[in-house]
Amino acid sequence: MADITIIENAADGAIAEWLEGRIAGALASRDGPVTITVPGGSTPFPIIAKLLEADLDWSRLVVWPGDDRIVPEDHEASNTGKLRALFEPAGAEVVTLTIMEQVPHFDLAWLGMGADGHIASLFPNTDPQLEEPRRIIRLTPDPLPPEAPFDRISLTLPSLLDSGEIAFVIRGQDKRDVFDQAAAGNSDLPVARLLAGAKQPVTCFT
């Protein structure tokens, strides 16, 4: 059972401060790069904007999208393009997901979750497995979300679990109910499978 801390009604600024503390701690703990993975969708980008106000050595930060839509990076649906526009002016590196990329150990895996229990682009129809040998996969959600009807590329459950800490930001009671059921072991949705395999601390901001 995952060690889960729930932080209720967290404002974007408070989440950004928490993330700043985690990144600062990792930067202080060693020389070399600090690597995180971050979610797409609309929720994270205001938090990221606040996070980037922090006085950190951004040149040592490497940012991986947890997933992306298979579109050009200048397309409005590209998570990678949006992350580049935010992080690169500060000096951080943003990675483009590819099938051949060597996925590192993440200092922090920051995730969102859909109302159907998907995380990254691991939708229920894709049947993600804790024993998945691949670190990155291409897949097609079914049904395709109407707001983003594209094939996807995504980190797998083992990649996301290869992290020092996991954080969720979940907005809305419907998603909270899904998360609570997953945390209790009462579902087999992708988020439940991730939590079942989590050995590291998990923090969920609502």
PAZAPA-4460 file (N, C-alpha, C; in steps of 0.05 Angstrom, whole numbers, plus 32768, in hexadecimal, padded with zeros to 4 digits):
% residues 206
    n_x    n_y    n_z   ca_x   ca_y   ca_z    c_x    c_y    c_z   seq   type   mol
   8011   7FE8   8000   8000   8000   8000   8012   8019   8000     1      M     A
   800C   802B   7FEE   801C   8044   7FEC   8018   8055   8005     2      A     A
   802E   8063   800C   802D   8077   8022   8023   8091   8016     3      D     A
   8009   8098   8019   7FFD   80AE   800B   7FF6   80C4   801F     4      I     A
   7FFE   80DD   8019   7FF7   80F5   8028   7FE4   8105   8016     5      T     A
   7FCD   810C   8021   7FBA   811D   8012   7FBC   8139   801D     6      I     A
   7FBF   814D   800C   7FBF   8169   8013   7FA7   8176   8006     7      I     A
   7F93   817D   8016   7F7A   8186   800C   7F7B   81A4   8003     8      E     A
   7F6B   81AA   7FEE   7F66   81C5   7FE6   7F80   81D5   7FE2     9      N     A
   7F94   81C9   7FD6   7FAE   81D6   7FD2   7FAD   81EA   7FBB    10      A     A
   7FB4   8202   7FC0   7FB6   8216   7FAB   7FCE   8211   7F9A    11      A     A
   7FCE   821C   7F81   7FE4   8219   7F6F   7FFE   8222   7F7B    12      D     A
   7FFE   8238   7F89   8016   8243   7F96   8021   8230   7FAB    13      G     A
   8010   8224   7FBA   8019   8212   7FCF   8026   81F9   7FC3    14      A     A
   801A   81EF   7FAD   8025   81D8   7FA0   8040   81DF   7F94    15      I     A
   8042   81F7   7F88   805C   8200   7F7D   8071   8201   7F92    16      A     A
   806A   820B   7FAA   807D   820C   7FC0   8087   81F1   7FC9    17      E     A
   8074   81DE   7FC9   807B   81C2   7FD0   808E   81B7   7FBB    18      W     A
   8088   81BB   7FA2   809A   81B1   7F8D   80B5   81BE   7F8E    19      L     A
   80B6   81D8   7F94   80CF   81E7   7F97   80E0   81DA   7FAD    20      E     A
   80D3   81D3   7FC3   80E2   81C7   7FD9   80EE   81AC   7FD1    21      G     A
   80DE   819C   7FC3   80E8   8182   7FBA   8100   8185   7FA7    22      R     A
   80FD   8197   7F94   8112   819B   7F80   812B   81A6   7F8E    23      I     A
   8127   81BA   7F9F   813E   81C6   7FAE   814D   81B1   7FBE    24      A     A
   813E   819F   7FCB   814A   818A   7FDB   815B   8177   7FCA    25      G     A
   8150   8170   7FB3   815F   815F   7FA0   8178   816C   7F96    26      A     A
   8176   8186   7F8F   818D   8195   7F85   81A3   8197   7F9A    27      L     A
   819B   819A   7FB3   81AE   819D   7FC9   81BB   8182   7FD1    28      A     A
   81AE   816C   7FCA   81B7   8152   7FD3   81CE   8147   7FC3    29      S     A
   81D4   8153   7FAC   81E9   8148   7F9B   81EF   815B   7F85    30      R     A
   8205   8156   7F77   820C   8165   7F5F   81FD   8157   7F47    31      D     A
   81FC   8165   7F31   81F0   8159   7F19   81D3   815F   7F16    32      G     A
   81C6   8153   7F02   81AB   815A   7EFC   8197   814E   7F0F    33      P     A
   8180   815C   7F11   8168   8153   7F1F   8153   814F   7F0A    34      V     A
   8146   8138   7F0A   8133   8130   7EF5   8117   812C   7F00    35      T     A
   8104   8139   7EF4   80E8   8136   7EFC   80D7   812F   7EE3    36      I     A
   80C0   8123   7EE8   80AC   8121   7ED2   8093   812F   7EDA    37      T     A
   8087   813C   7EC7   8070   814D   7ECD   8059   8146   7EBA    38      V     A
   8040   814C   7EC3   8029   8144   7EB2   8022   815A   7E9E    39      P     A
   8010   8152   7E8B   8005   8165   7E79   7FE9   816E   7E82    40      G     A
   7FD9   8177   7E6F   7FBF   8181   7E76   7FC0   819D   7E7F    41      G     A
   7FA9   81A8   7E88   7FA8   81C4   7E8F   7FB1   81CA   7EAC    42      S     A
   7FAF   81B7   7EBE   7FB3   81BC   7EDA   7FD0   81C4   7EE1    43      T     A
   7FE5   81B6   7ED6   8000   81BC   7EE0   800C   81D6   7ED8    44      P     A
   8003   81E2   7EC1   8012   81F8   7EB6   8011   8212   7EC8    45      F     A
   7FFB   8218   7ED4   7FFC   822F   7EE7   800E   8229   7EFF    46      P     A
   800F   8210   7F08   8020   8209   7F1E   803D   820C   7F16    47      I     A
   8044   8202   7EFE   805F   8204   7EF3   8067   8222   7EF1    48      I     A
   8055   8233   7EE8   805C   824F   7EE6   8064   825B   7F01    49      A     A
   8055   8253   7F16   805C   825C   7F31   8076   8250   7F3B    50      K     A
   807A   8237   7F35   8093   8229   7F3C   80AB   8237   7F31    51      L     A
   80A9   8240   7F18   80C0   824C   7F0A   80C7   8268   7F16    52      L     A
   80B7   8272   7F28   80BF   828B   7F36   80D4   8285   7F4C    53      E     A
   80D8   826C   7F52   80EA   8264   7F68   8107   8269   7F5F    54      A     A
   8118   826E   7F73   8135   8273   7F6E   8143   8258   7F70    55      D     A
   8143   8249   7F5B   8150   822F   7F59   8164   822E   7F42    56      L     A
   8176   821B   7F43   8189   8218   7F2D   817B   8208   7F17    57      D     A
   816C   8215   7F07   815B   8208   7EF3   816C   81FA   7EDE    58      W     A
   8186   8202   7EDB   8197   81F6   7EC7   819D   81D9   7ECD    59      S     A
   8198   81D0   7EE6   819C   81B4   7EEE   8183   81A3   7EED    60      R     A
   816D   81AF   7EE5   8153   81A1   7EE5   814E   8195   7EC9    61      L     A
   8147   817B   7EC9   813F   816E   7EB0   8122   8166   7EB3    62      V     A
   8111   816F   7EA1   80F4   816B   7EA2   80EB   8157   7E8D    63      V     A
   80DE   8142   7E95   80D2   812E   7E83   80B4   8132   7E83    64      W     A
   80A7   8134   7E6C   808A   8131   7E6B   8083   8114   7E73    65      P     A
   806F   8111   7E83   8065   80F6   7E89   8059   80E8   7E71    66      G     A
   804F   80F9   7E5F   8043   80EE   7E47   8040   8106   7E33    67      D     A
   8039   8100   7E1B   8033   8115   7E08   8021   810A   7DF2    68      D     A
   8014   811D   7DE5   8004   8116   7DCD   8018   8115   7DB6    69      R     A
   8014   8103   7DA3   8027   8101   7D8C   801F   8115   7D77    70      I     A
   8029   812D   7D7C   8025   8145   7D6B   803F   8154   7D6B    71      V     A
   8043   8166   7D57   805B   8176   7D57   805D   8187   7D71    72      P     A
   8075   818E   7D7A   8078   819D   7D93   806D   81B9   7D91    73      E     A
   8069   81C4   7D79   805C   81DE   7D77   803E   81DD   7D75    74      D     A
   8033   81C4   7D78   8016   81C1   7D78   800B   81C8   7D93    75      H     A
   7FF3   81D4   7D94   7FE7   81DD   7DAD   7FE2   81C6   7DC0    76      E     A
   7FE0   81AD   7DB6   7FDB   8196   7DC7   7FF5   8189   7DD2    77      A     A
   800C   8194   7DCB   8025   8188   7DD3   802C   8190   7DF0    78      S     A
   802E   817C   7E02   8037   8182   7E1D   8054   818B   7E1D    79      N     A
   8065   817E   7E0C   8081   8184   7E0B   8086   81A1   7E03    80      T     A
   8077   81AA   7DEF   807A   81C6   7DE6   8073   81DA   7DFC    81      G     A
   805E   81D4   7E0B   8056   81E6   7E20   806B   81E6   7E37    82      K     A
   8076   81CE   7E3D   808A   81CD   7E52   80A4   81DB   7E49    83      L     A
   80AB   81D9   7E30   80C3   81E7   7E26   80BF   8205   7E29    84      R     A
   80A7   820F   7E22   80A2   822C   7E23   80A5   8236   7E40    85      A     A
   809F   8226   7E54   80A1   822E   7E6F   80BD   822A   7E7B    86      L     A
   80C7   8212   7E78   80E0   820A   7E87   80F9   8214   7E79    87      F     A
   80FA   8213   7E5E   8113   8219   7E51   811D   8235   7E55    88      E     A
   810B   824A   7E55   8116   8265   7E5B   8123   8267   7E76    89      P     A
   811B   8256   7E89   8128   8256   7EA3   8142   8247   7EA4    90      A     A
   8148   8238   7E8F   8161   8229   7E8D   815F   820B   7E90    91      G     A
   8147   8201   7E96   8143   81E4   7E99   8142   81D6   7E7E    92      A     A
   8148   81BC   7E7F   8147   81AB   7E67   812C   819D   7E67    93      E     A
   811F   819C   7E50   8106   818D   7E4C   810B   8177   7E37    94      V     A
   8105   815F   7E3F   810A   8147   7E2E   80F3   8142   7E1C    95      V     A
   80F8   8139   7E04   80E3   812F   7DF2   80E1   8111   7DF5    96      T     A
   80C9   8107   7DFB   80C5   80EA   7DFE   80C9   80DC   7DE3    97      L     A
   80DA   80C7   7DE3   80DC   80B6   7DCC   80DE   8099   7DD5    98      T     A
   80D7   8087   7DC4   80D8   806B   7DCB   80F4   8062   7DD4    99      I     A
   8108   806E   7DC8   8124   8064   7DCD   8131   8072   7DE5   100      M     A
   8124   8087   7DF0   8130   8097   7E06   8136   8086   7E1E   101      E     A
   814D   808A   7E2A   8154   807C   7E43   8147   808B   7E5A   102      Q     A
   8133   807F   7E67   8125   808D   7E7C   8135   808B   7E96   103      V     A
   8138   80A2   7EA4   8148   80A2   7EBD   8137   809B   7ED6   104      P     A
   8144   809A   7EEC   8136   809B   7F06   812E   80B8   7F0B   105      H     A
   8115   80BC   7F11   810B   80D7   7F16   810D   80DE   7F34   106      F     A
   8116   80F6   7F3A   8114   80FF   7F55   80F7   8103   7F5E   107      D     A
   80E6   810B   7F4C   80CA   810F   7F51   80BA   8109   7F39   108      L     A
   80A5   80F9   7F3C   8091   80F4   7F27   8078   8103   7F2E   109      A     A
   8072   8119   7F20   8059   8128   7F24   8045   811F   7F10   110      W     A
   802D   8117   7F1A   8019   810B   7F09   7FFE   811A   7F0C   111      L     A
   7FEF   8119   7EF7   7FD2   811F   7EF8   7FC3   8105   7EF6   112      G     A
   7FA8   8108   7EF5   7F97   80F0   7EF2   7F7D   80F8   7EE5   113      M     A
   7F73   80E8   7ED3   7F5A   80ED   7EC6   7F43   80E1   7ED7   114      G     A
   7F2B   80E9   7ED1   7F14   80DE   7EE0   7F10   80C1   7EDA   115      A     A
   7F1C   80B7   7EC5   7F1B   809A   7EBF   7F32   808B   7ECC   116      D     A
   7F42   8098   7EDC   7F58   808B   7EEA   7F72   8089   7EDA   117      G     A
   7F73   8097   7EC3   7F8C   8095   7EB4   7FA1   80A8   7EC0   118      H     A
   7FBB   80A0   7EBD   7FD1   80B0   7EC4   7FE5   80B0   7EAD   119      I     A
   7FF3   80C7   7EA9   8002   80CB   7E91   7FEF   80C5   7E7A   120      A     A
   7FF6   80B5   7E66   7FE3   80AC   7E52   7FDD   808F   7E55   121      S     A
   7FDF   8085   7E6D   7FD8   8069   7E73   7FBA   8067   7E79   122      L     A
   7FAA   8065   7E64   7F8D   8064   7E67   7F85   8048   7E6E   123      F     A
   7F6D   8045   7E79   7F64   802A   7E80   7F65   8016   7E69   124      P     A
   7F5F   801E   7E51   7F5F   800B   7E3A   7F7B   8001   7E33   125      N     A
   7F90   800F   7E3D   7FAB   8007   7E36   7FB6   7FF2   7E49   126      T     A
   7FA7   7FEC   7E5F   7FAE   7FD6   7E71   7FCB   7FD8   7E7A   127      D     A
   7FD4   7FEF   7E87   7FF0   7FF1   7E8F   7FF7   7FDD   7EA5   128      P     A
   8010   7FD4   7EA3   8019   7FBF   7EB5   8031   7FC8   7EC5   129      Q     A
   8032   7FC0   7EDE   804A   7FC5   7EEF   8063   7FB7   7EE5   130      L     A
   805F   7FA2   7ED6   8076   7F92   7ECC   807C   7F9A   7EAF   131      E     A
   8071   7FB0   7EA5   8076   7FB8   7E89   8095   7FBB   7E84   132      E     A
   80A0   7FAC   7E70   80BD   7FAE   7E6C   80C5   7FC8   7E5E   133      P     A
   80B3   7FD5   7E50   80BA   7FEE   7E42   80B8   8005   7E56   134      R     A
   80C9   8019   7E51   80C9   8031   7E62   80B7   8048   7E56   135      R     A
   80B4   8047   7E3C   80A4   805A   7E2D   8093   804B   7E19   136      I     A
   807A   8052   7E16   8069   8044   7E02   8058   8058   7DF2   137      I     A
   8052   8050   7DDA   803E   805E   7DCA   8024   804F   7DCD   138      R     A
   800E   805E   7DCE   7FF4   8052   7DD2   7FDE   8064   7DC8   139      L     A
   7FC6   8059   7DC7   7FAF   8068   7DBE   7F99   8065   7DD3   140      T     A
   7F91   807B   7DE0   7F7B   807A   7DF3   7F61   8072   7DE5   141      P     A
   7F51   8063   7DF3   7F36   805B   7DE8   7F22   805C   7DFF   142      D     A
   7F10   806F   7DFF   7F0B   8083   7DE9   7F20   8099   7DE9   143      P     A
   7F24   80A5   7DD2   7F36   80BC   7DD0   7F29   80D4   7DDD   144      L     A
   7F37   80E1   7DEF   7F2C   80FA   7DFB   7F25   810E   7DE5   145      P     A
   7F0D   8119   7DE5   7F06   812B   7DCF   7F16   8145   7DCF   146      P     A
   7F21   814D   7DE7   7F31   8165   7DE7   7F4D   8160   7DDE   147      E     A
   7F55   8147   7DDB   7F70   8141   7DD1   7F70   8126   7DC3   148      A     A
   7F64   8125   7DAB   7F60   810B   7D9E   7F79   8102   7D8E   149      P     A
   7F8E   80FC   7D9D   7FA7   80F5   7D91   7FB3   80DB   7D9D   150      F     A
   7FC2   80CD   7D8D   7FD2   80B7   7D99   7FE6   80C3   7DAD   151      D     A
   7FF0   80B2   7DBF   8001   80BC   7DD5   801B   80AE   7DD6   152      R     A
   802D   80BA   7DE5   8046   80AD   7DEE   8047   80B2   7E0B   153      I     A
   804F   809E   7E1B   804D   809F   7E38   8063   8090   7E46   154      S     A
   806B   809A   7E5D   807A   808A   7E6F   8069   8074   7E79   155      L     A
   8075   805D   7E80   8066   8046   7E8A   8065   8046   7EA9   156      T     A
   8056   8034   7EB4   8055   8032   7ED1   8070   802E   7EDE   157      L     A
   8081   801B   7ED3   809B   8018   7EDF   80AC   8032   7EDE   158      P     A
   80AA   8041   7EC8   80B9   805A   7EC6   80B0   806E   7EDB   159      S     A
   8095   8071   7EDF   808B   8084   7EF2   8091   807B   7F0F   160      L     A
   8092   8061   7F13   8098   8057   7F2E   80B6   8058   7F34   161      L     A
   80C7   805C   7F20   80E3   805F   7F24   80E9   807C   7F2C   162      D     A
   80DF   8084   7F43   80E0   809F   7F4C   80E3   80A0   7F6A   163      S     A
   80F0   80B6   7F74   80F3   80B8   7F91   80D9   80BF   7F9F   164      G     A
   80C7   80CC   7F91   80AE   80D6   7F9D   809A   80DA   7F87   165      E     A
   8081   80D7   7F8E   806B   80DB   7F7B   8058   80F1   7F85   166      I     A
   8050   8103   7F74   803C   8117   7F7B   8025   8117   7F67   167      A     A
   800D   8119   7F71   7FF5   811D   7F61   7FE9   8139   7F66   168      F     A
   7FDE   8145   7F52   7FCD   815C   7F55   7FB2   8155   7F48   169      V     A
   7F9D   8153   7F59   7F83   8149   7F50   7F6E   815E   7F56   170      I     A
   7F60   8168   7F42   7F4C   817C   7F46   7F30   8170   7F41   171      R     A
   7F1D   8175   7F53   7F02   816C   7F4F   7EFB   8154   7F5F   172      G     A
   7EE2   8154   7F6A   7ED9   813E   7F7B   7ED8   8124   7F6C   173      Q     A
   7ED0   8124   7F52   7ECE   810B   7F43   7EE9   80FD   7F42   174      D     A
   7EFE   810C   7F3C   7F19   8101   7F3B   7F22   80F8   7F57   175      K     A
   7F1B   8108   7F6B   7F23   8101   7F87   7F17   80E6   7F8E   176      R     A
   7EFE   80E2   7F87   7EF1   80C8   7F8E   7F00   80B1   7F80   177      D     A
   7F07   80B5   7F67   7F16   80A0   7F59   7F31   809A   7F66   178      V     A
   7F3F   80B0   7F6E   7F59   80AC   7F7B   7F56   809E   7F96   179      F     A
   7F41   80A6   7FA5   7F3D   8099   7FC0   7F38   807B   7FBD   180      D     A
   7F28   8074   7FA9   7F22   8057   7FA4   7F3B   8048   7F9C   181      Q     A
   7F4C   8056   7F8C   7F65   8049   7F83   7F78   8046   7F9B   182      A     A
   7F7A   805A   7FAC   7F8B   8059   7FC3   7F83   8043   7FD6   183      A     A
   7F69   803E   7FD8   7F5F   802A   7FEA   7F61   800E   7FDE   184      A     A
   7F6A   800C   7FC5   7F6D   7FF2   7FB8   7F53   7FE7   7FAD   185      G     A
   7F3F   7FF9   7FA9   7F25   7FF1   7FA1   7F20   7FF4   7F83   186      N     A
   7F35   7FF7   7F73   7F31   7FF8   7F56   7F4A   7FEC   7F49   187      S     A
   7F48   7FE8   7F2F   7F5E   7FDE   7F1F   7F66   7FF1   7F09   188      D     A
   7F5F   800B   7F0D   7F66   801F   7EF9   7F84   8024   7EF9   189      L     A
   7F8E   8031   7EE4   7FAB   8037   7EE3   7FB6   8044   7EFC   190      P     A
   7FA7   8058   7F06   7FB1   8065   7F1F   7FB3   8052   7F36   191      V     A
   7FA0   803F   7F38   7FA1   802B   7F4D   7FB9   8019   7F4A   192      A     A
   7FBF   8011   7F32   7FD6   8000   7F2D   7FF0   800E   7F35   193      R     A
   7FF2   8028   7F2E   800A   8037   7F36   800C   8038   7F54   194      L     A
   7FF6   803F   7F62   7FF7   8041   7F7F   7FFE   8027   7F8C   195      L     A
   7FF4   8011   7F80   7FFA   7FF6   7F8B   8017   7FF0   7F89   196      A     A
   8025   7FFB   7F75   8041   7FF6   7F72   8054   800A   7F7F   197      G     A
   8048   801F   7F8A   8058   8035   7F95   8065   802E   7FB0   198      A     A
   807F   8030   7FB1   808D   802C   7FCA   8097   8046   7FD6   199      K     A
   8097   805B   7FC6   80A0   8075   7FCF   8089   8086   7FDA   200      Q     A
   808E   809C   7FE7   8078   80AE   7FF1   8068   80B9   7FD9   201      P     A
   804E   80BB   7FDE   803C   80C6   7FCA   802D   80DD   7FD8   202      V     A
   802E   80F5   7FCB   801F   810C   7FD5   800A   8113   7FC1   203      T     A
   7FF1   8117   7FC9   7FDB   811E   7FB8   7FD0   8139   7FC0   204      C     A
   7FD1   814C   7FAE   7FC6   8167   7FB3   7FAA   8168   7FA6   205      F     A
   7F97   8171   7FB4   7F7C   8174   7FA9   7F73   8191   7FA8   206      T     A
***
